C-alpha cells in the first residue's frame, strides 16, 4: 500500500502537542490593527487549540504531522 498524501496547506498551519491536541495560530492579527482592541490583539497572540471534531478532520488531511 502506498503512502497517504499530506495536504501541505494543513500541515503548515497545525502542530500536534504531546498530549495529542492540535495547536493553531489565531486569526485577525495581520492588518487593520488600529480599530481592534488591545485585548483582542493580545488574545490573538496566544495559541489556539482545535476542538476534537475539527482536530480529527485536520489530522486526516495531514496524517504524518507530529
Buried (B, 14 or more C-beta within 10 A) or exposed (E): EEEEEEBEEBBEBBEBEEEEBBBBEEEEEEEEEEEEEEEEEEEBEEEEEBEEEEBEEBBEBBEEBE
